[in-house]
Amino acid sequence: MNMERDDTKSPFGRELGIELVERRKGYAKASLKVQENHLNTVGTAHGGVVFSLADSVFALCCNYKEVVVAVNVSVNYMSPARAGDVLVAEGWEIKRTRKFSFCKIEIKKGDEIVATMQALGYVLG
């Protein structure tokens, strides 16, 4: 199993403060503490920050052998996060075919769901 690719160690992942919690084939978990510089003009975590955490977990859970790149993602934002909140994203590869990876990601603060992502990845091989 090739687990060398780690989005939490990319310059962007480090800049956001994303930390890998757990990773195995078809599953990943990462966290991020919301900082002041992550906030939008209404004082909540910018949707791009939440998306980036989910996207990193998507990459971590499906890139365990062949390279997989995003083709389509859909995010539902359900609850706001504020400075100091710790967001935890968990991702599962629901199905993998020869050419596609189907993933589900949940982002929570404590027991509260902040957002969900459905993601489709293309297996480059």
C-alpha positions in Angstrom: 0.0 0.0 0.0 1.5 3.4 -1.1 0.7 5.9 1.7 3.4 8.4 0.9 1.1 11.2 -0.4 0.0 13.2 2.6 -1.9 16.5 2.0 -1.4 17.5 5.6 2.3 17.9 4.9 1.8 20.0 1.7 2.7 23.7 2.1 -1.1 24.6 1.9 -2.0 21.9 4.5 0.7 23.2 6.9 -0.4 26.8 6.4 -3.9 25.9 7.4 -2.8 23.8 10.3 -4.3 20.5 9.2 -3.0 17.6 11.3 -3.3 13.9 10.4 -5.0 11.9 13.1 -5.4 8.5 11.5 -5.0 6.9 8.1 -5.5 3.4 6.6 -6.7 2.0 3.3 -10.0 3.7 2.4 -10.2 5.8 5.6 -8.6 9.0 7.0 -9.1 11.4 9.9 -7.6 14.8 10.3 -8.2 17.9 12.4 -7.8 21.7 12.3 -8.1 24.3 15.0 -10.0 27.3 13.6 -7.8 30.4 13.9 -8.6 34.1 13.6 -7.1 34.2 10.1 -9.6 31.4 9.1 -12.6 33.6 9.7 -14.9 35.3 7.2 -16.5 38.7 7.6 -19.3 37.4 9.8 -16.8 35.9 12.3 -17.2 32.2 11.4 -14.8 29.8 9.7 -14.6 30.6 6.0 -16.2 27.9 3.8 -13.0 27.5 2.0 -11.2 26.4 5.2 -13.9 23.8 5.9 -13.7 22.6 2.3 -9.9 22.4 2.3 -10.0 20.2 5.4 -12.6 17.9 3.8 -10.7 17.9 0.5 -7.4 16.9 2.3 -9.2 14.0 4.0 -10.7 13.0 0.7 -7.2 12.8 -0.8 -5.9 10.9 2.2 -8.6 8.2 2.2 -8.5 7.4 -1.6 -4.8 7.8 -2.5 -3.4 4.6 -1.0 -2.3 2.9 -4.2 -2.9 4.6 -7.5 -3.1 8.4 -7.8 -6.6 9.6 -7.5 -7.7 13.2 -8.5 -11.0 14.9 -7.8 -13.5 15.0 -10.6 -16.5 16.3 -8.6 -17.3 17.3 -5.0 -20.4 18.5 -3.3 -20.4 20.1 0.1 -23.3 20.8 2.4 -22.5 23.4 5.2 -24.8 22.8 8.2 -23.3 24.6 11.2 -20.8 27.4 11.7 -17.5 27.0 13.4 -15.7 29.8 15.3 -12.2 30.7 16.3 -11.0 28.1 18.8 -13.2 25.3 17.6 -11.4 22.1 16.7 -12.8 20.6 13.5 -12.4 16.9 12.9 -12.9 15.4 9.4 -13.4 11.7 8.8 -13.5 10.2 5.3 -14.4 6.8 3.9 -14.0 5.4 0.5 -17.5 3.9 -0.1 -16.7 2.2 -3.4 -13.8 1.9 -5.8 -13.9 0.7 -9.3 -11.1 0.4 -11.8 -11.4 4.1 -12.7 -13.4 5.8 -9.9 -13.3 6.3 -6.2 -16.5 7.3 -4.3 -16.0 8.9 -0.9 -18.0 10.4 1.9 -16.5 13.0 4.4 -18.0 14.4 7.6 -16.6 17.4 9.4 -17.6 17.8 13.0 -16.9 20.0 16.0 -17.5 17.7 18.9 -20.7 15.8 18.2 -22.1 18.5 15.9 -21.9 18.1 12.1 -20.4 21.2 10.5 -20.4 19.9 6.9 -20.5 16.9 4.7 -18.8 16.2 1.4 -19.6 13.7 -1.3 -16.6 13.2 -3.6 -15.8 11.5 -6.8 -12.2 10.8 -7.7 -10.7 9.6 -11.0 -8.1 6.8 -10.6 -5.2 7.8 -12.8 -3.4 4.5 -12.3 
